[in-house]
């Protein structure tokens, strides 16, 4: 597995090896042992899977606040999406900065989004599926969102996004009182 650092400390881009033949391919998409060998120790407790039917569907920017903050390991099961992490740890030298990467079924890439970062994505193909591991269980009382277009992200699409009512009503980053603290 190839593991790359990004400009945001803790956010990693992972590319699992694929072994293919005439039948297709095999890939080990997650290995606790391999990640631990790279100094990444996470205990995932829940897998999530969502489908977005339309191109230009934006989901995010989401977070789960402490005490149920979540690390996420995100991949694309079908289709293609642009996946984003935004640092919202108060006191962080990279606060408000974002990193994005294209994740697709074809490229097999994954994005590791640590707790303290917002997460979101926009779909680039119809019927795109996203599959991700979480390090804590979903806790509705800790669920939150920041408005998708308030962080200066170049989402790489034109027109109006398909978004939920929750995401449309989310607070802007400038007005966000982050529950996360940078521990440098």
C-alpha positions in Angstrom: 0.0 0.0 0.0 1.3 3.4 -0.9 0.7 6.0 1.8 1.3 9.7 0.9 1.4 12.7 3.2 -0.7 15.7 2.2 -0.2 19.4 3.0 -2.5 18.9 6.1 -0.7 17.0 8.9 -2.6 13.8 9.6 -4.6 13.7 6.3 -3.2 10.9 4.2 -3.8 9.6 0.7 -3.7 5.8 0.5 -3.4 3.7 -2.6 -3.8 0.0 -2.0 -2.1 -2.4 -4.4 -4.3 -4.1 -7.0 -3.5 -7.6 -8.3 -5.3 -8.3 -11.5 -5.8 -10.8 -14.3 -8.4 -11.6 -16.9 -11.1 -12.0 -14.2 -10.6 -8.6 -12.7 -8.5 -7.6 -9.6 -8.0 -8.2 -5.9 -7.1 -5.4 -3.5 -6.6 -5.4 0.3 -8.3 -2.1 1.0 -7.6 -2.0 4.7 -4.9 -3.6 6.9 -4.5 -2.5 10.5 -1.0 -4.1 10.4 0.1 -2.2 7.3 -1.2 1.1 8.6 0.4 0.5 12.0 3.7 -0.1 10.2 3.4 3.5 9.0 2.6 4.9 12.4 -1.2 5.0 11.8 -3.1 3.3 14.7 -6.8 3.6 14.4 -9.6 1.4 15.7 -12.5 1.4 13.3 -15.9 0.4 14.7 -18.4 1.2 11.9 -18.5 1.1 8.1 -20.8 3.5 6.2 -21.9 3.2 2.5 -23.9 5.9 0.6 -25.1 6.3 -3.0 -25.5 9.6 -4.7 -27.6 9.3 -7.9 -26.8 12.6 -9.5 -23.6 14.2 -10.7 -22.9 17.3 -8.7 -24.3 15.9 -5.4 -22.4 17.6 -2.5 -22.4 15.9 0.9 -20.8 17.9 3.6 -18.9 19.4 5.1 -19.6 17.1 8.0 -18.1 16.4 11.4 -18.9 14.6 14.6 -17.9 16.5 17.7 -16.2 15.1 20.8 -16.7 13.0 22.8 -17.6 11.0 19.6 -15.3 12.6 17.1 -14.5 10.3 14.2 -11.4 9.5 12.1 -12.6 8.3 8.7 -11.0 6.2 5.9 -12.9 7.1 2.8 -13.0 5.3 -0.6 -15.1 5.2 -3.7 -16.9 1.9 -4.3 -18.4 2.9 -7.7 -18.1 6.0 -9.9 -16.0 9.0 -9.1 -15.9 11.8 -6.6 -13.8 14.7 -5.3 -13.2 14.2 -1.6 -12.2 17.0 0.8 -10.8 17.4 4.3 -10.8 20.9 6.0 -8.7 21.5 9.2 -11.0 23.0 11.9 -8.8 22.5 15.0 -8.6 25.8 16.9 -5.0 26.9 17.1 -3.8 24.8 14.2 -1.3 26.5 11.8 -3.4 25.0 9.0 -6.8 26.0 10.4 -9.3 26.5 7.5 -7.0 25.0 4.9 -8.3 22.1 2.8 -7.0 19.2 0.8 -9.0 17.4 -1.9 -8.4 14.3 -4.0 -10.2 12.5 -6.7 -11.3 9.1 -5.5 -12.7 6.6 -8.0 -13.4 3.0 -8.5 -10.8 3.1 -11.2 -7.9 4.6 -9.2 -8.7 2.8 -5.8 -7.4 5.8 -3.8 -8.5 6.4 -0.2 -8.5 9.5 2.0 -7.7 9.3 5.7 -9.6 12.2 7.4 -8.6 12.5 11.1 -11.0 13.8 13.8 -10.8 17.6 13.9 -11.3 17.9 10.1 -14.5 18.5 8.2 -15.3 16.0 5.5 -17.2 16.3 2.3 -17.4 15.3 -1.3 -19.0 16.1 -4.7 -19.9 13.4 -7.2 -18.4 13.4 -10.7 -20.4 10.5 -12.1 -24.0 9.3 -11.7 -24.7 6.5 -9.1 -21.4 7.2 -7.2 -21.0 5.1 -4.1 -18.8 6.2 -1.1 -17.7 3.6 1.5 -15.9 4.7 4.7 -14.7 3.4 8.0 -15.3 5.4 11.2 -13.4 5.2 14.5 -16.5 6.0 16.6 -20.2 5.1 16.3 -22.6 7.7 14.9 -24.0 9.9 17.7 -26.8 12.2 16.5 -26.2 14.7 19.3 -22.6 15.2 18.1 -23.4 15.5 14.4 -22.7 18.8 12.7 -22.0 20.6 9.5 -20.3 23.6 8.0 -21.6 25.1 4.8 -20.0 23.5 1.8 -19.1 26.7 0.0 -17.7 28.7 2.9 -14.1 27.3 3.0 -12.8 28.5 -0.4 -12.8 24.9 -1.8 -12.5 24.6 -5.6 -15.1 21.8 -6.0 -14.4 21.7 -9.8 -18.0 21.8 -11.0 -20.4 24.5 -12.4 -24.0 25.0 -11.7 -26.1 24.4 -8.6 -25.2 21.4 -6.4 -27.6 18.8 -5.2 -27.6 19.2 -1.4 -29.7 18.3 1.6 -31.7 20.7 3.6 -29.3 20.1 6.5 -26.2 21.0 4.4 -28.0 24.1 2.9 -28.7 25.4 6.4 -25.2 24.7 7.8 -23.2 27.5 9.5 -20.5 29.2 7.5 -16.8 28.5 8.5 -16.4 32.2 9.6 -19.2 31.7 12.1 -18.2 28.2 13.2 -17.3 27.7 16.9 -15.1 24.6 16.5 -15.2 22.0 19.2 -11.8 20.7 18.1 -8.5 21.9 19.6 -5.0 21.6 17.9 -2.7 19.6 20.2 0.4 20.0 18.0 
